[in-house]
């Protein structure tokens, strides 16, 4: 199997040195260059095009977002963002993900060299996942309005309030999910079932991600806080670094935010959310598993299926990485596979009792 060719673009010499050393330890990866900014990167890419680019966002001469947009418009290439864990950095990184980056590797502002050395396994996994990503699908996943019929919208408007406590939608996604969620959530009308979401994302990034979606969507989108109600027209996104569970108190659903170990190597974990939905909502839930690497959520979706919930998987054709949906389908936990553009329609139809 051919080696994955990686180009590093970061204005820190320390970061370039450490990342080069870490990636070079894997026999399946070769670093073809490590440059200080996108201008140097474009010069380097004229002679050899990389399979994956590891990109910082704040750099001299040209910022990472401008470079990323140029790259995706001219020759889509998998990009892993390597960004600092600051509030400002989180907002900037959300813009990069919206522009087409595949995933995020976070770096702290203190103890950088030690962190990068200790986190090399995650970096290598992110690069390998990016190399398999279908970025042509990702770059095309811009928000588009799903063509909803009046029949799909009107039943939801008439019946959603009466079924507030009975209709829950749970979504799990990872690599490519930031763009996929934007496509789905921006297509939803204001009246739709309450939604709970796990998107694999580091701590401090989920708040910026939720805020960005909230500004684009008709529905309310926010980072979940312990005790938040799950109500029609609201989507709650699990905090990075903490698990989210669905709970039921009387006739009302709410979320519980908890600490705990990594589950299927993730926190938040889709399996944890889906299991809690299977337990608390049973057949009154719709489970959706979308683009992502690995198998987190596959077992949880099967538990929802076994409890009588409806379950959907994003199809291979529209996935950036057909990993999580594939594993869920193999376990027998998926009723139907659908293209990304149909998922919002199904959510609205489900909220309308169909």
N, C-alpha and C positions, 0 to 999 in steps of 0.2 A: 504494500500500500504506500502511495506517495506521501512524503512528509508534508506537513502543513507549514506553509511559508508565512511567517508573521513579520509585520512591520510595526515597530514601536514609535509612537509620536508623543513626546513629553518634553517640556522645557527643563525638567530637572535631570541633571546628569546622574544623580544618585538613583532616581527611579529607573532611568534607562539601564544603568549598570546592573541593578538588582533584578529587574524583570528579565533582562537578557540572560543572566546566569540561571534564574529559576526555570525559564522556559526551555533553555538549552539542555537541561538535565533530562528532559523527556525525549526518548529516541524518535517519537513521531512528530516532533516539532523542530523547525529550524528558523532562527531569527535572521532574516535577510537584511535587516537594517534597523538602526535606532537613531532617530533624528529629533532635533529640538523644536521643530514647528512644522505646520502643514506645507509651507513653501519648500522646505527641504524635502518633505515627504513626496511632493509632486515631482520634484526632480529625480528622486530615487526611483519612483514608480515608472518612470519612462523607460528604464532599463529592465526592470523585473517587477511584475505585478504580484502583490501579496494575496494569499488566500484569506487572511484575517488581518485587520488593523487594530491595534490596542492604542486608544486615543485619549489624551487628556482634553479638557474643554477650555481651560483658560491658559492661553499661550500668546507670545508676542507675534507681531506681524499679521497673523490670521488666527482667529479663535476656532476651536474645534467644531462648533456648530456650523459656522459658515463653510468650513471644509467638508463636513459631513453632508450638508445639503448639496454641495457641488458634486461630491462623489456619487451620491444616490441618484442625481439627475443625469449624470454622464455615464457612469459604469458602476452599478450597485455592487458593493463589496461588504461582506460581514465586518461589523465594527463592534468591538467591546470597549465601553467607556471605562476609563480608570480615573476616578474623580474623588476629591476630598469630601469628607463627611462634615460639611458645614451647611447651614441653612441656605446660604447663597449658592453654594455648590449644588445642593439638592434641586433648587429651582432651575438652575442651568442644565443640570443633567436631565431633568424632565423634558426640557426642550430638545436635548440631543436624542432621547428615546423617541420623541414625537417625530423627529426628523429621519428616523430609521435605524438607530443603533439597536443591536441585538440584546445586549445585557450590560450590567454594571459590575465593576469591581471597585470596591470602596477603599480609599486610603485615608488614614487619619492625618491630622495636622502635626501630631507629635509621635515620636517613635516610629517614623516611617520605614526606615530600613529594616528594623526587627519585624515589623508587621508584614511587610512584603515577603520576607524570608519565610515566616511562619505560615503565611496564607498561600503558598505556592500551589498547593493542591487545588484550591478553588480557582485560581488563575488558569491553571492548565485545563481544568474541566470546562471553564468558560470558553477558552480558545477552541477546544475540540468541539464543543456544542455549536459555537459560531461557525466553524468550518462546515458543519452540516446544515446550517440554516438556509432556508430558501429566501434570500433577501429580495428577490424580485417580487415575491408575494408580499413581503413585509413593506417594501417601499410603495407598493400599490394600495396598501391598506389605509387609505385616507378615509375620513368620515364621509359616509354617503347615507342619504336618507333611504331606508328600506321602504319599498312601495307597499304601504299597509292599506288594505281595503277598509272601507267603512265598517264592514262586518267584523273585522278584527278589532277595531278601536271602540266602537259603540258598546258592544257587550261588556268590555272592561269598564267603561265609564258607568254603566248601569249596575254592575254587580260587584265591582271591586270592594266597595266599602262594606257590603254585607259579608264579604268573605275575607276581610282583613286578616283575621287570625288563622285562616285556613290555607292561604296561598303564599308560599315562600319559594324564592328562587335562589339557589346556591351555585356559585360559579368558581371554578378553580383553573388557574392558568400560570404559565411561567414564561419561558423564552418566547418572545414575540407577542406576549400577552398585553403589553402596554398599548400597542397599536390595535390589537384585536378588541380589547375592551373599549377603546375609543370608538371603533366602528359600531359595536353593539349598543353601548350606552347612549351615544349621541342620536341613535335612531329610535329610541324609546319615547313614547308620548308621556306627558306629565302623569297620567293615570296608568300605572302598571303595578305588578306585584312588588312587595318589598324584596330587596336583593341583598345577599351577603356574599362577599367576594374575598378570596385569597389570591393575591398576585405575589409570586415570589419576588421580593424586593428588600433591600437592606433597610435597617432602621434609619430613620430621619428622611427617607425618600418618599414614603407612602403619603405623608401629609401634603407634600408638594404635588404629588401625582393626583391625589384626590381633589385638591384645590383646582388644579388645571382642568380636570374633567368637569368639575362643578360649573366652571365658567363656560363650558361648551355645551352642556346638556340641558334639556328641559327638566329632567328629574334632578333631585338633590343628590349630590355625591359628596361623601366626606369620609375622612379617616375615622374608624370606629373608636368610640370611647366606652369604657366599661358601663353597662347599663343602658346603652342606646337602644331605643325602640326600633324594631323592624316594621316599617309601615309602608303602605303603597306610595309610590313616587319617590322612594329613598333607596339609595345604594350605599352600603357600608363596606369600606375596604379595610381589611385587617391591618393592624399596625405591623411594620417591619420589626422583627425581633421578638414578637409575642404571638401566642396562639389565640385564635378567636373561636368561640363556641356559641351555638344557638341555644337559647334557653326559653322555656315557656313558663309564664306565671299567670295562672287563670286562663283568660282568653287572649293574652297578649304575648307576643314574642319579643325578646330582647337579646342582646349579645353579652357575653362575658369575655373579658380580655384577661388572659392568664399567662404567667411565666411557665417554664418547663423545658425539658430537654428537646433537642432536635428530633423530629419525627420524620422518617424517610429523608433524613439529612436536611430538613427544612424547619424553620420557625419564622413565620407561621406555616403550618402544614395544611394542605388541602384535605388530606385524610382525616385530620382532627375535626375540621369544619364539617365535612360530609358525614362523619359518624355522628356528630352531635345533631345534625339535621335529620338523619335517619331516625334517631332516638326521639327527638322532640316533635318533628313534623310528620314523619312517616309518609303515608301516601299523599299527604297534602303539600308535597314539595316537588319542585322541578330541579334536577341536578344537571349541570352543564360542565363538561371538562373540555378545555380548549388547548391551543398550542403550548407546547412545553417539553423540555427534556426530562427524561426519567419516568418514574412511575408513581410519584406522589399524587394521590387522589383516586387511583385506580381501584384500590380496595374499598375506600370510602364510598365511591360511587356504586360499587357492587352492593354494599350494605344498604344504600338508599334504594336501589333496584329491588333488593330482596324484601324491603319493607313496603313495597308497592308504589314508590315514587316513580315519576317519569324521569327518564335520563336521556341526555343528548351528548354526542361527541362531535367536535369539529372534524370535518373530513380531511383526509391527507392532502388533497389538492390545495386547500386554502390555508393549511398550517405552515408556519415558519419552521417549526420542528414537530414532526408527527411522532411524539414520544408518549406523553401522558395519555392522549386519546387512544393511541394504539394499544397501550397496556390495559386500559379500561375495557376496550372492546374485546381483547383476548380473554379477559376474565369473565366476560358475559354480562358486564354491567351497563351496557349501552343499548337502549331501545333503538335509537336511530342515529346515524351520522349525517351531518348537514354541513353545507358550505357556510362560511362565516356570514355571508350576506343574508342568510335565512334565520339566524339565531334570534335577532330582535323580534322578528315576526312571530316566532314560536313563543317567546316570552309573553308578548301581548295576547296572543291567542290563548295561552294557558291562563292568563289573568282573567280572560273573558269566559272561562269555563269550558273551553274546547280542548 
